[in-house]
Amino acid sequence: MFQLPNENSKRFVAVLNRKIETGRIMNALGHMTAGLAGGSG
């Protein structure tokens, strides 16, 4: 059965632009995720 995420957990949302090529978007998203994960410790 599908469980909903904990409402008190940390999360982030990224809004992506379709006009930018996929590789560039994924690179930026990866760097953003690494930066947020590194700063949350």
Secondary structure, DSSP 8 states (H G I E B T S, - for coil): ------TTS--------TTS-HHHHHHHHHHHHHHHHHH--
